[in-house]
Protein backbone atom coordinates (compact mmCIF):
# COMPACT_ATOMS: atom_id res chain seq x y z
CA UNK A 1 0.00 0.00 0.00
CA UNK A 2 1.35 3.42 -0.90
CA UNK A 3 2.05 5.90 1.90
CA UNK A 4 -0.20 8.96 2.10
CA UNK A 5 0.94 12.09 3.89
CA UNK A 6 -0.20 15.70 3.66
CA UNK A 7 1.76 18.81 4.67
CA UNK A 8 0.64 22.45 4.65
CA UNK A 9 1.48 25.51 6.77
CA UNK A 10 3.14 23.57 9.60
CA UNK A 11 0.31 20.99 9.49
CA UNK A 12 1.43 17.44 8.76
CA UNK A 13 -0.89 14.45 8.37
CA UNK A 14 0.55 10.97 8.63
CA UNK A 15 -0.95 7.46 8.54
CA UNK A 16 -0.92 5.59 11.84
CA UNK A 17 1.72 2.87 11.54
CA UNK A 18 2.60 1.60 15.01
CA UNK A 19 1.25 0.91 18.49
CA UNK A 20 2.40 4.24 19.93
CA UNK A 21 0.64 6.20 17.21
CA UNK A 22 -2.47 4.05 17.62
CA UNK A 23 -2.52 4.85 21.33
CA UNK A 24 -2.33 8.59 20.53
CA UNK A 25 -5.12 8.15 17.97
CA UNK A 26 -7.45 6.45 20.47
CA UNK A 27 -6.78 8.95 23.28
CA UNK A 28 -6.62 12.14 21.22
CA UNK A 29 -10.14 13.54 21.84
CA UNK A 30 -9.53 13.87 25.57
CA UNK A 31 -6.32 15.81 24.88
CA UNK A 32 -7.83 18.35 22.51
CA UNK A 33 -11.27 18.66 24.15
CA UNK A 34 -10.20 18.67 27.81
CA UNK A 35 -10.76 22.42 28.13
CA UNK A 36 -14.45 22.09 27.17
CA UNK A 37 -16.49 21.87 30.40
CA UNK A 38 -19.23 19.86 28.67
CA UNK A 39 -16.89 17.16 27.30
CA UNK A 40 -16.81 13.91 29.29
CA UNK A 41 -14.27 11.38 27.93
CA UNK A 42 -15.45 7.80 27.45
CA UNK A 43 -13.74 4.91 29.18
CA UNK A 44 -10.51 3.80 27.55
CA UNK A 45 -11.62 0.21 27.20
CA UNK A 46 -14.75 1.34 25.36
CA UNK A 47 -12.72 3.35 22.83
CA UNK A 48 -10.19 0.55 22.44
CA UNK A 49 -12.98 -1.94 21.74
CA UNK A 50 -14.37 0.44 19.13
CA UNK A 51 -11.13 1.37 17.34
CA UNK A 52 -8.35 -1.15 17.97
CA UNK A 53 -7.88 -3.42 14.92
CA UNK A 54 -7.56 -6.48 17.18
CA UNK A 55 -10.75 -5.64 19.09
CA UNK A 56 -13.16 -4.05 16.61
CA UNK A 57 -15.59 -6.25 14.69
CA UNK A 58 -15.16 -3.98 11.65
CA UNK A 59 -11.67 -5.28 10.88
CA UNK A 60 -13.01 -8.80 10.42
CA UNK A 61 -14.51 -7.76 7.11
CA UNK A 62 -13.57 -4.12 6.36
CA UNK A 63 -10.41 -2.16 5.55
CA UNK A 64 -9.39 1.09 7.23
CA UNK A 65 -6.53 3.52 7.65
CA UNK A 66 -6.10 5.93 10.54
CA UNK A 67 -4.45 9.35 10.18
CA UNK A 68 -3.04 11.83 12.71
CA UNK A 69 -2.54 15.54 12.14
CA UNK A 70 0.35 17.40 13.78
CA UNK A 71 0.96 21.12 14.05
CA UNK A 72 4.24 22.34 15.47
CA UNK A 73 4.96 18.70 16.37
CA UNK A 74 1.83 18.41 18.51
CA UNK A 75 -1.12 16.10 17.67
CA UNK A 76 -4.09 18.29 16.74
CA UNK A 77 -6.50 15.99 14.91
CA UNK A 78 -7.39 12.52 13.71
CA UNK A 79 -9.52 10.81 11.09
CA UNK A 80 -10.19 7.33 9.75
CA UNK A 81 -10.87 6.29 6.17
CA UNK A 82 -12.55 2.97 5.60
CA UNK A 83 -14.10 0.74 2.97
CA UNK A 84 -17.02 -1.35 4.22
CA UNK A 85 -17.92 -4.19 1.83
CA UNK A 86 -21.30 -4.59 3.54
CA UNK A 87 -22.14 -0.94 2.78
CA UNK A 88 -20.96 -1.30 -0.81
CA UNK A 89 -23.24 -4.30 -1.34
CA UNK A 90 -26.22 -2.59 0.30
CA UNK A 91 -25.85 0.84 -1.29
CA UNK A 92 -24.68 -0.43 -4.68
CA UNK A 93 -22.46 2.64 -4.99
CA UNK A 94 -18.69 3.09 -4.52
CA UNK A 95 -19.10 5.17 -1.35
CA UNK A 96 -16.16 5.20 1.04
CA UNK A 97 -16.49 6.19 4.67
CA UNK A 98 -14.64 8.44 7.06
CA UNK A 99 -14.94 8.57 10.82
CA UNK A 100 -13.27 9.26 14.18
CA UNK A 101 -12.89 12.88 13.07
CA UNK A 102 -11.79 15.05 15.96
CA UNK A 103 -9.70 18.22 15.75
CA UNK A 104 -8.75 21.50 17.36
CA UNK A 105 -10.52 24.64 16.23
CA UNK A 106 -8.52 25.06 13.02
CA UNK A 107 -10.31 24.71 9.71
CA UNK A 108 -7.09 23.89 7.88
CA UNK A 109 -6.42 20.94 10.18
CA UNK A 110 -9.85 19.53 9.34
CA UNK A 111 -9.32 20.20 5.63
CA UNK A 112 -6.00 18.38 5.59
CA UNK A 113 -7.41 15.41 7.51
CA UNK A 114 -10.32 15.10 5.05
CA UNK A 115 -7.87 15.45 2.16
CA UNK A 116 -5.82 12.54 3.50
CA UNK A 117 -8.92 10.36 3.95
CA UNK A 118 -10.15 11.30 0.47
CA UNK A 119 -6.82 10.41 -1.13
CA UNK A 120 -6.85 7.01 0.55
CA UNK A 121 -10.43 6.33 -0.55
CA UNK A 122 -9.66 7.34 -4.13
CA UNK A 123 -6.77 4.87 -4.17
CA UNK A 124 -9.30 2.21 -3.17
CA UNK A 125 -11.64 3.06 -6.04
CA UNK A 126 -14.26 5.02 -4.13
CA UNK A 127 -16.20 7.79 -5.88
CA UNK A 128 -17.82 9.43 -2.83
CA UNK A 129 -16.87 10.05 0.78
CA UNK A 130 -19.56 9.85 3.50
CA UNK A 131 -19.45 10.13 7.25
CA UNK A 132 -18.49 10.32 9.95
CA UNK A 133 -19.05 6.68 10.88
CA UNK A 134 -16.83 5.08 13.50
CA UNK A 135 -16.22 2.67 12.03
CA UNK A 136 -19.39 1.50 10.33
CA UNK A 137 -22.97 2.66 10.00
CA UNK A 138 -24.12 0.56 12.96
CA UNK A 139 -21.63 2.08 15.38
CA UNK A 140 -21.06 5.73 16.30
CA UNK A 141 -22.49 7.97 13.59
CA UNK A 142 -22.51 11.65 12.76
CA UNK A 143 -20.92 14.87 13.93
CA UNK A 144 -22.71 16.44 16.87
CA UNK A 145 -24.16 19.79 15.78
CA UNK A 146 -26.65 20.18 18.65
CA UNK A 147 -26.72 18.96 22.24
CA UNK A 148 -23.19 19.62 23.47
CA UNK A 149 -24.47 20.64 26.91
CA UNK A 150 -26.71 17.61 27.39
CA UNK A 151 -25.51 14.69 29.55
CA UNK A 152 -23.29 12.23 27.66
CA UNK A 153 -24.81 9.00 26.38
CA UNK A 154 -23.26 5.65 25.53
CA UNK A 155 -22.07 5.32 21.90
CA UNK A 156 -23.05 8.92 21.12
CA UNK A 157 -20.05 10.95 19.92
CA UNK A 158 -19.44 14.44 21.34
CA UNK A 159 -18.01 17.23 19.21
CA UNK A 160 -17.56 20.98 19.69
CA UNK A 161 -19.82 23.25 17.67
CA UNK A 162 -17.04 24.33 15.31
CA UNK A 163 -16.34 20.87 13.92
CA UNK A 164 -19.43 20.60 11.71
CA UNK A 165 -18.74 24.06 10.28
CA UNK A 166 -15.14 23.10 9.47
CA UNK A 167 -16.32 19.94 7.71
CA UNK A 168 -18.60 22.01 5.49
CA UNK A 169 -15.74 24.42 4.79
CA UNK A 170 -13.74 21.41 3.62
CA UNK A 171 -16.17 20.79 0.75
CA UNK A 172 -18.58 18.27 2.28
CA UNK A 173 -22.33 18.90 2.46
CA UNK A 174 -25.03 17.68 4.79
CA UNK A 175 -26.77 14.58 3.47
CA UNK A 176 -28.79 13.56 6.56
CA UNK A 177 -29.37 14.53 10.20
CA UNK A 178 -29.87 11.94 12.92
CA UNK A 179 -31.98 13.21 15.82
CA UNK A 180 -32.29 11.98 19.39
CA UNK A 181 -34.88 12.58 22.09
CA UNK A 182 -34.66 12.38 25.88
CA UNK A 183 -37.79 10.70 27.21
CA UNK A 184 -38.08 11.56 30.90
CA UNK A 185 -39.74 8.80 32.89
CA UNK A 186 -42.73 9.84 34.95
CA UNK A 187 -46.44 10.46 35.03
CA UNK A 188 -46.31 13.55 32.81
CA UNK A 189 -44.74 11.62 29.94
CA UNK A 190 -47.09 8.67 30.45
CA UNK A 191 -50.10 10.95 30.14
CA UNK A 192 -48.70 12.48 26.95
CA UNK A 193 -48.43 8.97 25.51
CA UNK A 194 -51.77 7.69 26.71
CA UNK A 195 -53.02 4.52 25.02
CA UNK A 196 -56.64 3.35 25.45
CA UNK A 197 -56.77 0.51 27.97
CA UNK A 198 -58.43 -1.73 25.41
CA UNK A 199 -55.39 -1.37 23.16
CA UNK A 200 -52.73 -2.45 25.59
CA UNK A 201 -50.75 -5.61 25.03
CA UNK A 202 -52.52 -8.65 26.41
CA UNK A 203 -55.91 -6.90 26.55
CA UNK A 204 -58.97 -8.55 25.06
CA UNK A 205 -58.61 -6.69 21.75
CA UNK A 206 -54.89 -7.49 21.57
CA UNK A 207 -54.98 -10.90 23.17
CA UNK A 208 -52.69 -12.39 20.54
CA UNK A 209 -50.04 -9.72 21.19
CA UNK A 210 -47.60 -10.52 23.99
CA UNK A 211 -44.24 -9.22 25.11
CA UNK A 212 -41.35 -10.93 26.80
CA UNK A 213 -38.00 -10.03 28.30
CA UNK A 214 -34.46 -11.15 27.55
CA UNK A 215 -33.73 -14.78 28.33
CA UNK A 216 -30.28 -14.55 29.90
CA UNK A 217 -29.72 -18.29 29.40
CA UNK A 218 -30.49 -17.94 25.69
CA UNK A 219 -28.97 -14.50 25.16
CA UNK A 220 -27.29 -15.45 21.86
CA UNK A 221 -30.59 -16.72 20.46
CA UNK A 222 -32.41 -13.56 21.53
CA UNK A 223 -29.61 -11.49 20.04
CA UNK A 224 -30.11 -13.22 16.70
CA UNK A 225 -33.87 -12.57 16.84
CA UNK A 226 -33.06 -8.90 17.49
CA UNK A 227 -30.61 -8.78 14.57
CA UNK A 228 -33.01 -10.36 12.09
CA UNK A 229 -35.95 -8.17 13.11
CA UNK A 230 -33.83 -5.02 13.02
CA UNK A 231 -32.50 -5.85 9.54
CA UNK A 232 -35.98 -6.68 8.29
CA UNK A 233 -37.45 -3.49 9.73
CA UNK A 234 -34.96 -1.00 8.33
CA UNK A 235 -34.00 -2.58 5.01
CA UNK A 236 -34.31 -0.06 2.14
CA UNK A 237 -34.23 2.99 4.43
CA UNK A 238 -31.61 5.67 3.83
CA UNK A 239 -28.08 4.68 4.84
CA UNK A 240 -29.08 1.25 6.17
CA UNK A 241 -26.45 -1.49 6.33
CA UNK A 242 -27.44 -4.88 7.78
CA UNK A 243 -26.11 -5.92 11.15
CA UNK A 244 -23.90 -8.99 10.75
CA UNK A 245 -24.01 -12.00 13.10
CA UNK A 246 -20.45 -11.15 14.20
CA UNK A 247 -21.40 -7.58 15.09
CA UNK A 248 -24.37 -8.79 17.11
CA UNK A 249 -22.36 -11.43 18.96
CA UNK A 250 -19.70 -8.85 19.90
CA UNK A 251 -22.40 -6.37 20.97
CA UNK A 252 -24.00 -8.97 23.23
CA UNK A 253 -20.60 -9.99 24.60
CA UNK A 254 -19.70 -6.41 25.47
CA UNK A 255 -23.08 -5.60 27.04
CA UNK A 256 -23.91 -8.88 28.77
CA UNK A 257 -22.61 -7.85 32.20
CA UNK A 258 -24.80 -4.71 32.18
CA UNK A 259 -27.99 -6.18 30.72
CA UNK A 260 -30.99 -7.33 32.68
CA UNK A 261 -33.99 -9.19 31.26
CA UNK A 262 -36.00 -5.93 31.27
CA UNK A 263 -33.56 -4.29 28.82
CA UNK A 264 -34.97 -6.36 25.97
CA UNK A 265 -38.47 -5.83 24.58
CA UNK A 266 -39.67 -8.55 22.22
CA UNK A 267 -43.24 -8.28 20.94
CA UNK A 268 -44.83 -11.40 19.50
CA UNK A 269 -48.06 -11.88 17.57
CA UNK A 270 -49.34 -15.43 17.84
CA UNK A 271 -45.87 -16.31 19.22
CA UNK A 272 -44.10 -14.91 16.14
CA UNK A 273 -41.63 -12.00 16.65
CA UNK A 274 -43.00 -8.77 15.12
CA UNK A 275 -41.23 -5.97 17.02
CA UNK A 276 -38.15 -5.55 19.15
CA UNK A 277 -36.19 -2.95 21.10
CA UNK A 278 -32.92 -3.12 23.01
CA UNK A 279 -32.34 -0.64 25.83
CA UNK A 280 -28.72 -0.35 26.95
CA UNK A 281 -27.62 1.24 30.23
CA UNK A 282 -25.66 4.46 29.93
CA UNK A 283 -22.08 3.58 30.83
CA UNK A 284 -21.38 7.23 31.67
CA UNK A 285 -23.57 6.76 34.75
CA UNK A 286 -21.14 4.04 35.85
CA UNK A 287 -17.94 6.00 35.21
CA UNK A 288 -19.15 9.34 36.58
CA UNK A 289 -16.41 11.02 38.66
CA UNK A 290 -14.08 8.06 38.02
CA UNK A 291 -12.40 9.10 34.76
CA UNK A 292 -11.53 7.31 31.51
CA UNK A 293 -8.77 5.16 33.05
CA UNK A 294 -10.14 3.76 36.32
CA UNK A 295 -7.87 2.57 39.11
CA UNK A 296 -8.53 -0.77 40.81
CA UNK A 297 -10.75 1.09 43.25
CA UNK A 298 -12.48 2.78 40.32
CA UNK A 299 -13.20 -0.56 38.68
CA UNK A 300 -14.53 -1.86 42.00
CA UNK A 301 -16.92 1.11 42.15
CA UNK A 302 -18.07 0.46 38.58
CA UNK A 303 -18.59 -3.23 39.37
CA UNK A 304 -20.63 -2.34 42.44
CA UNK A 305 -22.83 -0.01 40.40
CA UNK A 306 -23.35 -2.73 37.77
CA UNK A 307 -24.37 -5.30 40.37
CA UNK A 308 -26.75 -2.84 42.04
CA UNK A 309 -27.85 -1.47 38.66
CA UNK A 310 -27.28 2.05 39.90
CA UNK A 311 -27.90 3.55 36.49
CA UNK A 312 -30.22 6.48 35.93
CA UNK A 313 -30.29 6.70 32.14
CA UNK A 314 -30.30 4.41 29.13
CA UNK A 315 -30.54 4.47 25.37
CA UNK A 316 -32.61 2.56 22.84
CA UNK A 317 -30.02 1.51 20.25
CA UNK A 318 -32.04 -0.97 18.20
CA UNK A 319 -35.76 -0.79 17.48
CA UNK A 320 -37.64 -2.38 14.64
CA UNK A 321 -41.11 -3.37 13.43
CA UNK A 322 -41.35 -6.38 11.11
CA UNK A 323 -42.28 -5.79 7.48
CA UNK A 324 -44.87 -8.54 7.90
CA UNK A 325 -47.13 -6.09 9.78
CA UNK A 326 -45.71 -2.77 8.54
CA UNK A 327 -48.70 -1.85 6.33
CA UNK A 328 -51.42 -3.17 8.65
CA UNK A 329 -53.43 -1.49 11.39
CA UNK A 330 -51.35 -3.43 13.91
CA UNK A 331 -48.16 -2.17 12.29
CA UNK A 332 -49.35 1.43 12.66
CA UNK A 333 -50.09 0.83 16.35
CA UNK A 334 -46.93 -1.13 17.16
CA UNK A 335 -44.49 1.78 17.70
CA UNK A 336 -46.88 3.23 20.31
CA UNK A 337 -47.11 -0.14 22.05
CA UNK A 338 -43.31 -0.52 22.11
CA UNK A 339 -42.84 2.97 23.57
CA UNK A 340 -45.48 2.19 26.19
CA UNK A 341 -43.54 -0.94 27.09
CA UNK A 342 -40.32 1.12 27.30
CA UNK A 343 -42.03 3.24 29.96
CA UNK A 344 -42.84 0.05 31.86
CA UNK A 345 -39.25 -1.19 31.62
CA UNK A 346 -37.84 2.18 32.63
CA UNK A 347 -39.86 2.09 35.81
CA UNK A 348 -38.78 -1.48 36.58
CA UNK A 349 -35.13 -0.53 36.19
CA UNK A 350 -35.47 2.86 37.92
CA UNK A 351 -34.31 4.78 34.85
CA UNK A 352 -35.06 8.49 35.07
CA UNK A 353 -34.44 9.02 31.36
CA UNK A 354 -34.40 6.90 28.19
CA UNK A 355 -32.87 8.38 25.07
CA UNK A 356 -34.33 7.47 21.68
CA UNK A 357 -31.98 7.89 18.71
CA UNK A 358 -30.62 8.02 16.11
CA UNK A 359 -33.79 8.73 14.12
CA UNK A 360 -33.56 9.89 10.52
CA UNK A 361 -34.74 13.48 10.24
CA UNK A 362 -37.21 12.49 7.48
CA UNK A 363 -38.78 9.66 9.52
CA UNK A 364 -41.90 11.73 10.13
CA UNK A 365 -44.00 8.88 11.50
CA UNK A 366 -41.61 8.05 14.34
CA UNK A 367 -40.80 11.69 15.03
CA UNK A 368 -44.47 12.70 15.26
CA UNK A 369 -45.08 9.86 17.70
CA UNK A 370 -42.16 10.78 19.94
CA UNK A 371 -42.83 14.52 19.75
CA UNK A 372 -46.20 14.00 21.42
CA UNK A 373 -44.07 13.24 24.49
CA UNK A 374 -40.91 15.25 23.79
CA UNK A 375 -41.49 18.28 21.51
CA UNK A 376 -37.86 18.84 20.46
CA UNK A 377 -34.78 16.68 19.80
CA UNK A 378 -32.08 17.00 22.43
CA UNK A 379 -29.23 16.11 20.07
CA UNK A 380 -28.55 16.26 16.35
CA UNK A 381 -25.74 14.36 14.64
CA UNK A 382 -25.01 15.21 11.01
CA UNK A 383 -23.83 12.98 8.16
CA UNK A 384 -21.82 14.66 5.40
CA UNK A 385 -20.96 13.59 1.87
CA UNK A 386 -18.98 14.74 -1.17
CA UNK A 387 -17.89 13.44 -4.54
CA UNK A 388 -14.27 12.40 -4.81
CA UNK A 389 -12.65 14.16 -7.75
CA UNK A 390 -9.96 12.35 -9.71
MARTORKE-613491 format. One record per residue: residue in one letter; z negated, x negated, y negated of N, C-alpha, C in turn. Coordinates in steps of 0.05 Angstrom, whole numbers, plus 5000, padded with zeros to 4 digits. Layout:
MARTORKE-613491
AZXYZXYZXY
...
//
This chain:
MARTORKE-613491
X500049835024500050005000500049824975
X501749894956501849734932499349784915
X498649574899496249594882497049724855
X495449914846495850044821493649964802
X494249864779492249814758493449874731
X491849964713492750044686491049894666
X492249794644490749654624491749734596
X489949804578490749874551488349864533
X488549714510486549704490483749664501
X483449454516480849374529479949564550
X481649764558481049944580482649844604
X481249804626482549714651481749914673
X483749994689483350184711484150044737
X482250034756482749894781482250074804
X483650044827482950194851480350084863
X478850264874476350184888477150064915
X476149814919476949664943474649584961
X472249584951470049484968467549654965
X465449594981463049754982461549754955
X461549534941460149524915461549704895
X464149704894465649874876465250164884
X465250224910464850494919462050604910
X460050424912457350504903457350574873
X458750414857458950474828460450734824
X462550784839464151024837462351274842
X460751264863459151494871456951544850
X455751334839453451364821454251384791
X456751354785457651324757456751564739
X457051814748456352034729453552014717
X451651924733448951914723448651684701
X450351484703450251264684451451354657
X453651504658455051574633454051834621
X452752004637451752254627448752264623
X447352044627444452044627443252124600
X444852094578443752154552444152454545
X445452604563445752894558443253034569
X441653174553439253304563439753514584
X442153634584442753854603443853754630
X444353494632445453384657443253314676
X443353424700441453364722443053244745
X442652984751444152854772443552974800
X445653004816445153094844443852874861
X442852944884441652754902443852564912
X443052304915444952104924446252174951
X444552274969445652324996447752554995
X447352734976449352954973452052844963
X451952664943454352544933455652364953
X454052224968455152044989456552205011
X455352425019456552605039459252715029
X459352765003461752874991464052674988
X463352424982465352234973465751994991
X463851915007464151675023466151715045
X468151545048470251585068469151605097
X466851495103465651515130464051765133
X463551915112461852155113463452415108
X465452395090466852635081468752735102
X468753005106470653125125473553085116
X474053055090476753035080478252805092
X476952575096478252335106479052355135
X478352565148479252605176482052705178
X483052805155485852905155487352835130
X485952775108487352715082487252425075
X488752355054488952085043488152085014
X486551895006485551884978485251594969
X485351564943484751314930482951364906
X480751204904478951224881479651014861
X479251084835479650894813477250884794
X476750654783474650614763475850504738
X474950604715475750514689473550344677
X474350114665472449934652473349894623
X471449884605471949814578469849604569
X470849384560469149154553467349084577
X468549094601467349014626465049204635
X464949444623463049634632464449884644
X463449994666464750224678464450464660
X466650594653466550824634467951074645
X468951064669470251304680471151264709
X471651484722472651484750474451714754
X476151694775477851904784478751854813
X479352064827480552044853483352164853
X485052054869487752174874487952224904
X488852464912488852514941491152694948
X492052654973494152824985492852975008
X492853235007491653405027493853545043
X494253465068496353585084495953885088
X493453975089492954265092493954415067
X493554305044494454435019497554435018
X498754215026501654195026502854405044
X501654445067502754655086502354935074
X500054985062499455245052501155315027
X501255125009502655174983505655144985
X506554985005509454945009510654814984
X509054644970510054494947508754214948
X510254014939509053744938507153704915
X504753834917502753824897500553634906
X500153414891497953234896495553314880
X493253224889490753304876489353064862
X487753134842485952934831483153054830
X481152894829478452994829476452774820
X473852844822471652654815472152534787
X473252684769473952584742471452604724
X470452374717468152364699468652124680
X467952154655468551944636466851974611
X466651754596465351754570467151904551
X466151954527467552104507469651924494
X471851874508474051704499476551814511
X478251934495480652064506482451864520
X482551614510484251424522483351344550
X480751344554479651284581480651504601
X480451754592481351974609484351954614
X485851894593488751864596489551654616
X488251424614488851204632488051264661
X485851404665485051484692487051674704
X487951874688489952064698492651924703
X493251734686495751574691495651434718
X493351314724493051164749493251364773
X491951594771492151784793494951894796
X496351934773499152034774500951834787
X500651574780502351364792501951364822
X499551384831498951374860500251614874
X500051844861501152094873504152084874
X505351964853508351934853509151754876
X507751544881508351354903508151494930
X506651714931506351864956508152114956
X510052124938512152334939511352594927
X509152604912508352854900509852904874
X510353164868511853244844510053374823
X507653454830505753564811502953444817
X501253454796498453374799496753614791
X494753684808493053914803490153834809
X488353944793485553894797483853964773
X481353874773480153704794479053854818
X479453724841478253814866476953564879
X474453594886473053374898471953454926
X473353374947475953244947478153444954
X477353674964479353884970478654144957
X480354344960480054594947477454734955
X476554694979474154824989471554674984
X471654474966469254334958468754384929
X467854184914467454214885470154244871
X470254444854472854504841472454544811
X474354444795474554504767472954324749
X473654324724472154184703470554394688
X467954354685466354544671467054554642
X467854794632468454834604466555034591
X464855154607462755334596460455324615
X457955324604455555344621453955094623
X454454904606453154644608450054664605
X449154874591446254894587444855074609
X446455184627445255344648444055164670
X442155264685440955104706443055014726
X442754764736444754664755444654814782
X447054814795447254964820448654784840
X447954814865448954654887452054674888
X453354444891456254414894457754524870
X456454534846457854614822457854374803
X460154254798460254014781459454074752
X458153874740457353894711459053694696
X460153784673461653604655460953664626
X461053464609460653514580463053664569
X462653794547464753964535467253814528
X467053564522469453414513471353354536
X470453364561472253274583474653444586
X474353714585476653894588478653844566
X477653794541479453754519481053494523
X479753294533481153034538483253054560
X482653224580484653264601487153394590
X486753594573489053724560490653524542
X489153354528490453154512492052944528
X491452934554492852754572495352874584
X496053114576498553234584498353444606
X495853514614495453724635494853984621
X495654204633495154474622493454634641
X491954824630490455014646492355164664
X491555194690493155354708491355584719
X488755544719486955764729484055694721
X482555904714479655874709478156004733
X475955874741474255974761471556054747
X470756304750468456404736466156454755
X463656424745461256464760459356644745
X457756794760455856984748453056934760
X451056954743448256934752447157214755
X446657294780445657564786442557544789
X441157634769438257624769437157844787
X435457764806434257954824432258124809
X432058374816430158554803431158834801
X429459004792429959294791432259354771
X432359214749434459264729437259224741
X437559004755440158954768440759154790
X438759224805439159424827440059684815
X438959774793439760024781442660014771
X443459774760446159744750448159754773
X447259694797449059694821448259914840
X447660144829446660354846448860464864
X448160494890450060604910448760864920
X450261084922449161334933447861284960
X445561404965444161354990445761425014
X447561615012449261695035451361495041
X451661285023453761085027452560805032
X450160805042448860555049449360485078
X449460235085449960155112447960275131
X448960385153447260505173446560795168
X447460905144446961185138448861355155
X448361625154449961795171452961775166
X453661745140456561725134457761455141
X455961255143456960985150455560885175
X455161065194453761005218455060785235
X457660745232458960545248459060275234
X457860265210457660015194454859895197
X454659655207452059525210452259245199
X449959125194449858855184447858695201
X448358445204446458275219446158005205
X444057865212443457605201444557375218
X444057135208444956895223443356865248
X444756815270443356755296443056445297
X440656345292440256065291440855925318
X440656065340441255945366444255935371
X445756095356448656105359449956045332
X448855845317449755795290452655705289
X453555555309456355465309458255695313
X457455885330459156125334459256295309
X456956325296456956485271458556345249
X458456075249459955925230462955965234
X463855985259466656025264467556305257
X465756505261466356775251466756775221
X464956645207465056615178467756485170
X468456275183470956125176473356305179
X473556445202475856605207476056845188
X473856965182473857195163474557105135
X473456875127474056775100476956705098
X478156575118480956505117482756755117
X481956955133483457205134483357345107
X480957345094480557495070482157385046
X482257115044483356995020486156885023
X487356905047490056805052491956935032
X493756775021495756865001494656914973
X492156844968491156854940491756574927
X491656574901492356324887490556094895
X491855864901490355624906488955604933
X489155814950487755824975488755604994
X486855475008487355295030485355365052
X486355405076484455495098482255285103
X479955395109477755225118478355135147
X478054885153478554785180475954805197
X476254805223473854805240472054565234
X473254335229471654095223470054135198
X471354235177469854285152467554475156
X467954685171465854875176463554755192
X464254595212462154475229460454285212
X461754135194460253945177458554105157
X459654315146458154485127455554595141
X455854695165453554805179451554585186
X452654355194450854125200449154045176
X450454035152449153945128447154155118
X447654405123445954625112443854725131
X444154655157442554785178439554775172
X438554555162435654525157434654715135
X436454795117435654965094436255265099
X437855325119438655605124436555755139
X436256005132434656205147436556425155
X435756585175437556805184438556985161
X436857025141437557205119439757095101
X440356835103442456715086445256795094
X445456935116448156995127448357305129
X450357415116450857695117453457745132
X453257865155455657935171455658245174
X457858365164458158655166460158715188
X459358895205461058975228461659265227
X464059335235464959615238465559655267
X464059835280464359875309464159605323
X462259435314461659175326463758965323
X465659025305467758825298467258715270
X467258445266466758335240468858415220
X467958525196469858605175469158485148
X466758375145466058255119463758055124
X463757845107461757635111461057505084
X458657395082457857245059455857035068
X455956795057454056585062452656515036
X450056545036448356475013446956215019
X447456005002446155745007444055694986
X441755594994439555524975440455314956
X439555324931440155134911438554884914
X439854664922438354424928437054304904
X437954374880436754284855433854384853
X433254614865430554714865428754544882
X429954404902428354234919427853964906
X429853864891429653594880428553584852
X427853814841426853834813424553644809
X424753484788422753284780422353064800
X424253034819424052824839426052604834
X428452684824430552484818432552454840
X434852324834437052314854436452124878
X434551944875433951754897430951784904
X430251984920427452034925426051804940
X423551764933421851574949420951724974
X419451584991418451715015416751955008
X415151924987413552154978415352374968
X417552304954419452504944420652654967
X421452504988422652645011420652825025
X418152745025416052915037415753175021
X415953144994415753384978418153574983
X420553454985422853614991422653755018
X421653605038421353725065419353955064
X417153915049415154135047416354385034
X417954345013419254575000421154715019
X422654555035424554675055422954845075
X420854735086419354875106418155135095
X417155125070415955355057418055525043
X420555435043422755575029421955635000
X421055434987420255464959422755414941
X424555604943427055584929427455844913
X428055814888428156044870431056144865
X433055984872435756064866437555984889
X439956114890441756064912444556134902
X446556064918449356114911450856224934
X452556424929454356524949456856344948
X457256194970459556004970461956124985
X461456295004463656415019463256715022
X465256865014465057155016467857255022
X468157435041470757535048470657805061
X472857965056473158225067475758215084
X475558295109477858275128480258435118
X482658315122485058465116485358725132
X483958745154484258975171483259225157
X481459195137480459435122481159415092
X482559205084482959145055484059385040
X486059525051487359745037486360025045
X483960035056482760285063480460365044
X479560605046477260695030474860525036
X474460445061472260275069472559995056
X474959895055475459635043474759635014
X475359855000474759874971471759884967
X470259994986467360024983465859764992
X467159615010465759395023464559185003
X465959094982464658904964462059004953
X461959264946459459384935457259374956
X457959434981455959425003454859145008
X456658945006455858665010453958574988
X454658644963452958574941450258704943
X450158964952447659104956445958954977
X447358864998445858715019444858445008
X446358314990445458064978442858114962
X442658344949440158414935437858424956
X438358554978436358574999435458295009
X437458125013436857855024435357695003
X436157724978434757574956431857644955
X431257894959428457974958426857874982
X428157865006426857765030426257465027
X428057325013427657035011426356954984
X425557144968424257094943425956944923
X428656984925430356864904430057024879
X429956884856429957014830432757044819
X434556884829437356894820439256814842
X441456964844443656884862446156854845
X447456624848449956574832452356644849
X454156794837456656874851458956714838
X460356554853462656404842463756214864
X465956094862467856124840469656374844
X470056524823471856764825474256714807
X476556754818479056714802478956904778
X479756794755479556954730481257204732
X483357204748485057444750484357634773
X482057584786481057764807479457984793
X480958174782479758384765477958574781
X478658624806477058804822474258694826
X474058444835471358324839469858284813
X471358204792469958164766468958424754
X470458644756469558894746467058994761
X466958944787464659024803462158864794
X462458604792460158434784459258484756
X461258544738460558574710459158834703
X458959014723457259244720454359154720
X453758924733451058814735450658594715
X452658414713452458184695454958194677
X454658254652457058304634458758054630
X457657814630459157574623458757354644
X460857194649460456964666458556764654
X456956624670455156424660456556154659
X458556104676459955854678462855894682
X464455714671467355714675468155434682
X469655404704470755154713473855174713
X475154984701478055004696479654814714
X481854924725483754774740486154714723
X486954454723489254364707491554284725
X493954274713496354194728498454084710
X500153904720502353804705504553704725
X506953704716509153584731508953274730
X509653144752509652854752512552764746
X512952624725515552534717516252264729
X518552244740519451994753521351844734
//
